[in-house]
Each structure stands twice: as C-alpha cells, then as structure tokens.
Amino acid sequence: MPHEVRLLDDVRPDESAHEFLPGMARGWLMPWYDLVARFRGLGRLYRRTVELAQVGPGQRVLDVGCGTGNLTREVLRAAPDAVVTGLDPDGDSLRRAARKLRRRRGGEVTLVRGFAHRLPVPDASQDHVVSSLALHHVPAAEKELLAAEIARVLAPGGQVTIADFAGDHASAHGHHDGDDRGHEHGASHRHGRGGHQPGHGPGSRTHDADNADGGIERLLTAAGLADTRTVERMPLLGDSVVFVRAHR
C-alpha cells in the first residue's frame, strides 16, 4: 500500500521571484537526475552521509536541498520510523521525490517547496539537519542565513551533517570555464564564485570555492554551532567531497 507523502508550498509572495540553481543547472534536464546519479555511483555518498549522521529511531530530520529525495530515502532506510521533512525550491523535483518515497516502508515524510534562507520547521524541533551536494548551489550571503536557520531549528544536542564539494579545486584555479564534469547533476556547471549565464537563474556557476580551506566549518561555527569539524573526505567525480558535522 502506498505511503502518504505530504507536499507543501512554503514560498511567500515576496519570494516568488527568488532565483535558484536547479540540481542539474537547467530545469529541463531534471527528469534525468536520478539516472545520472545512479550512473555516477552517488548512492555511496548518500549512504555515507546517513551513516555519519547516525539518525536514531523516531528522530526528526530536515533534509535541506532534498531534490528528488535520494538522501531522504537513505534516512528512511536507516531509520524507518524517522520523521523527515525535505526542503527544495524545485517543485518538479519534489513531485518526483514524492512518487519515489511513496514506495518506501515506514516513516513520516513532508516535502516542502521553499528556500534555504527560511527553513520550514519550528525552533529547536529537529534532531538532525542533513544535506548532500546542495550547499555549493547557495550564494555566500544566503549560506550565512542558512547556517543561522540550522542553529535555530536544531534541538539542544542536535546535529547537522553536510556533504559537499571541498572547493579546493575551485579555489586553486578560480571558476572553470567550460568545465563539464557535471558532478552529480550531469550538466556543465562552472565552478567558482558567482557568475551568470542568461536564462538559467543565478547561472550555471556554482559556489564551490566558498567551501575551500574549512569554509563550511567556519560558516557553521559563526552561526553558534559547536564541535564543528570535517569528519571524512571522499573522492567523487574527479573532485573531493567533505563531510562536516556540528552540534547545537
């Protein structure tokens, strides 16, 4: 019997024009997202993120930048009775996630269309915040708002676990004009700070360089989180991913 997955829209009228970078840089490529993720072996990244998060039975988890639900699905595999909220600005991706997650067993899932600068859960309500390959889509100023929101929504003793590109390559070489590594998303991202390509929202340049030299740790520490550290690195798609944890 299919399991219920609630779909909510939390975008306010004044946020309707807020730009975002889709998971594959261009929205029309998103139907191939899961196929590309499987082809590139990203299941191990999702599994490791959940292993490091150590989600326990019945805990409340917020998945920031959940996309088509791959990380959320791994959370529910590890803790079938977890209560998971997934947040993403892309409504089409959330609908794909809902179809996929309705086939799983157990757990309570709510998928919310919204943005990282305003997380759709109450203060001190989450045992875990998790995110996988989403942070590098977020500009620096919005990252700071996200970090403050993570500190707000975590319960005392709660943990955030973020997996994202280390930014070392982008930092050393600037943005990568014509770079077609495509990492998870299978499209021609250009790495570095900012950048713009007409017709694709904030551009197909991502913000990997913000993560370089401990950038994620600094971000979370500045938001008031404790024991912030990189706990592991993983080679991925010719680059390196860091897993960063912090506690409230």
N, C-alpha and C positions, 0 to 999 in steps of 0.2 A: 504494500500500500504506500503511495507517495507521501512523503513527509511535508508538512507545511513549512514554507519559507516566506516570511513577510517581506514585501518590497515597499519601501517608503521613500518619499521625496522630501528632503530637508533643505532644498535650495530656496532661499528667500528671494523676493522680487529684486532686491538691490544686488543680488549675486548672480542674476540670470546671465549677465554678460561676462562673468568671470572666466578667464581663459584657463585651459588646462591642456597638457600634453597627453594624448591617448597612449595606451600601452604599447602600441606598435607605431607610434609617431603620427600615423594617419588613420583616422577613424575607419576608412573603408577597408583597411587591412585586418581589422579586429576579428572577423569571422575565422581567420586562420591562426589566431593567437595560440589556442591550445595545441593545435597540430605542430606549430613551430616549437612550443615549449617541450612537447614530448620528443620531438626530433633532436632537440639540443640537450636533452637529458636533464632538464631542470627539476625533475622530481626529487633528486637528491638534495637540492638546495632547499626546497620546501620541507622535506623530511627533517633535515638537519636544523632548520630554524625552529621547528616544533620541539625537537629533542632538546635543544639548548634552552628553550623557554620553559620546559618541564611543566606543562599545563596539567593540573590535577583534576580529579573528578568533581563535576559540578561547578567548576570555576567559570567566571565571566571573562570573556576575551573580546577585545576590539582589534580587528584586522584593518589596518589603515592602508588604503590603496589596494583593496582586495581584488580588483579586476574581475576576472571570470571565476574566481573562487577556489583557485588551486591551493593556496595556503590555508584557507578556511576548511577545506576538505581534509587536509592533513591534521589540523587541530582536532576535528571530529573523529578521525581515525584513532588518534592517540587518546582522546578523552571523549567518548561517545555521548556523554551527558553534559558536556560543556554548553554554556550559553554564549553564543557567538554573535557579535554584531560586525558586519562588514561595511566599510565605507569606501566609496569610489565616486568620482564625478561623472563617470561614463555610464549612462543609463542602459545602453545596449549591452555593455559588459555585465552589468548586474543582472539583466534578464537572462543572459547565458549562464551566469553563476547560479541563478535560482533553478533553472531547469536541471543543471548538473547536481545540485545539492539536494533536490527533492528525491533523488535516487539513493541517498545515503541512509544509514540507520542512526536513529537517536539524535540527541542534541536539539537545541532550540536556536534557530537562525533568523536574524533580521538583517536585511541588506538595505543600505541607505544611500541614496544619491546625495552627495554633499562634498564639501571641500575640507582640506587638511587644517585650515586655519580655525575651524569651528567643529569640534568633534561632537557627535550627536548623542552623547550619554551624560548622565549626571555626574557631579563632583564625587570623587572618591568611590566610584561604583565598579571599577574594573580590577580584577586580579592580574590581568595581563594586557599589555598592548603589544601587538606583533606587526611586523611589516617586512615585506620581501620585495626587493628591487623596485621600490616605489619612491624612496626619498630623493633619488637623483633626478626625478621629474619635477621637483619642487624648487622654485627660486629661493635664494638665501633668506630674504625677508619673511617669506611665508614659512620657511623651515623654523625660524625662531618662534613664530606664532604656534606652529605645530608642537614644538618642544614644550612650550608653556601649557598647551592644552593637554599633552600627555601627563605632565605633572599634576594638572588639575583633576583628571579623570581616574588616575590610579588610586586605589585604596592604600592605606598605610601598609607598607611591606610589599606592595605590588611591584611588578617587574615589567620593564619594556625590553623587547628583543628585536633588534633591527638588523636585517641582512641587506647590504647594498654594496655597490662598487666602491672600492677603496679610494678611487680618484687619483692614485699615484701616477698612472699613465697620462691622464688628462692634465695633471698639474705639471708634469715634467715637459710636456710637449704642447701645451695650450690646447685649443679645440682642434678637432680632427676633421678638417675639410675633406669631404668625400669619403669619410670613414664609413664602411658598410659592414662592420662587424655585426651590427644588428642586435647584439647580445640577446636578451630574452625575446625581444619584440620583433625581430625578423625584418626590421626596416632600417633605412640608412640614417641612424642618429649621428649627429655631430656633437662631440663631447667637448665640454668646457663651460665657461660661464656665459649665461645669456645667449644671445644670438637670436636671429629671427629669420624665418622663411615665410613669405607671404602665403596666406591661405591655410596655415596649419597652426592656428592658435599661437602659443608662445614660441613656436618654432620647433624644428626637429633637433635642435641642440639641447642636450641635457646638461645637468649641473653636477656632474661627477666631481669636478675639481673642488667643490665645496667640502667634499668628504676627505680630502687629502690631509696627511700629517695629523691625524687624530681629529678631523673636523667633526665627526659625529659625536665623539666623546665630549669635545668642547661644547657642542650645541646642547647636549643633554645636561651636562654639569651646570652650564649657565642658567638653565631652567630650574635648578634647585634639586635635581636628582642626584642620588648618592651611588658610590661604588661603581662609577661608570668606567667600563673597560672593554677593549676588544678581547673576546674570549677565543676566537678562532678565525682563520683565514681559509679561503677555498679558491683554487684556480677555477676560472669559469670563462669560457668563450674568449680565450686569449687575454683575459684580464684577471683581476683578483677581487674577490668579494670578502668583506669583513663582516663578522657577526659581533655586534656591540650590544652589551647588556647594561642596564642601570636599574636602580630600585628607588622607590619612594620611602 
